[in-house]
Amino acid sequence: MIFFDIALVVLVLLASISIVWTTLSAGMSPMPSSKKARDAMIQLLESAGEGSGVETGAWPVVDLGSGWGSLIIRLAIKYPKRQIVGYELSFLPWLVTLIIRKLLGLKNLTVYRQDFLKADLSASSLMVCYLFPAGMAALETKLTTEETTGRYLISNNFALPTLTAEKSIHLNDFYRSPVFRYRLG
Ligand SMILES: C[S@@+](CC[C@H](N)C(=O)[O-])C[C@H]1O[C@@H](n2cnc3c(N)ncnc32)[C@H](O)[C@@H]1O
């Protein structure tokens, strides 16, 4: 019995160290978007391209920093015909997402344990994120070096440093937190 207790303590310790380590190196914890923010992101996602004649309804959705998967799992369930992709650096949140994907049989969900700043995002037309100011600056630098015409980025709470959002929603919360949508290119 004592062996299992020790094994459990070691496992919890390793998991905590892993999360703290990636939080420090990525600059952000895997904290999920709130339900209100998720709903606003989905609203902006569904209306992307509206009135422009561009049919975005079948575009894959890419979450840049998918954390524990709380957003991408919901999206994969809500849009079974759409490809949903997540990039996540942190091992444990990535693993948990992978296990839930398997348990729920979400074949339209792919999650990479990879730095999205080093990934080829050129085919990612509809991106979502919940990062932090330095992460948004790094993302803007990456996106300005790629062909981004007609692509969209939806960001929970944090703005891109120089680009102007085409639409934003202010949540009905204490801070009136913003969710931005950018039309890139
Ligand atoms: C606040 S969580 C957001 C989770 C999810 N997108 C949501 O909205 O619920 C941000 C995640 O981004 C990850 N992250 C930060 N920079 C990253 C990078 N360059 N590549 C991959 N993941 C990154 C962090 O590890 C963290 O788990």
PDBQT file of the ligand as one rigid body, heavy atoms in Angstrom, charges set to zero:
ROOT
HETATM    1  C1  LIG A 201      -4.373  30.158 -21.421  1.00  0.00    +0.000 C 
HETATM    2  S1  LIG A 201      -4.101  28.635 -22.257  1.00  0.00    +0.000 S 
HETATM    3  C2  LIG A 201      -5.454  28.683 -23.394  1.00  0.00    +0.000 C 
HETATM    4  C3  LIG A 201      -6.133  27.341 -23.584  1.00  0.00    +0.000 C 
HETATM    5  C4  LIG A 201      -7.230  27.327 -24.648  1.00  0.00    +0.000 C 
HETATM    6  N1  LIG A 201      -6.782  27.900 -25.889  1.00  0.00    +0.000 N 
HETATM    7  C5  LIG A 201      -8.482  28.033 -24.183  1.00  0.00    +0.000 C 
HETATM    8  O1  LIG A 201      -8.762  29.118 -24.728  1.00  0.00    +0.000 OA
HETATM    9  O2  LIG A 201      -9.172  27.513 -23.286  1.00  0.00    +0.000 OA
HETATM   10  C6  LIG A 201      -2.690  29.030 -23.259  1.00  0.00    +0.000 C 
HETATM   11  C7  LIG A 201      -1.847  27.835 -23.611  1.00  0.00    +0.000 C 
HETATM   12  O3  LIG A 201      -0.937  28.215 -24.643  1.00  0.00    +0.000 OA
HETATM   13  C8  LIG A 201       0.210  27.401 -24.519  1.00  0.00    +0.000 C 
HETATM   14  N2  LIG A 201       1.276  28.039 -25.295  1.00  0.00    +0.000 N 
HETATM   15  C9  LIG A 201       1.839  29.256 -25.080  1.00  0.00    +0.000 A 
HETATM   16  N3  LIG A 201       2.757  29.520 -26.032  1.00  0.00    +0.000 NA
HETATM   17  C10 LIG A 201       2.754  28.439 -26.873  1.00  0.00    +0.000 A 
HETATM   18  C11 LIG A 201       3.478  28.116 -28.070  1.00  0.00    +0.000 A 
HETATM   19  N4  LIG A 201       4.373  28.964 -28.586  1.00  0.00    +0.000 N 
HETATM   20  N5  LIG A 201       3.223  26.934 -28.681  1.00  0.00    +0.000 NA
HETATM   21  C12 LIG A 201       2.291  26.068 -28.176  1.00  0.00    +0.000 A 
HETATM   22  N6  LIG A 201       1.580  26.325 -27.040  1.00  0.00    +0.000 NA
HETATM   23  C13 LIG A 201       1.810  27.492 -26.402  1.00  0.00    +0.000 A 
HETATM   24  C14 LIG A 201       0.461  27.354 -23.019  1.00  0.00    +0.000 C 
HETATM   25  O4  LIG A 201       1.211  26.213 -22.666  1.00  0.00    +0.000 OA
HETATM   26  C15 LIG A 201      -0.986  27.305 -22.483  1.00  0.00    +0.000 C 
HETATM   27  O5  LIG A 201      -1.372  25.990 -22.209  1.00  0.00    +0.000 OA
ENDROOT
TORSDOF 0
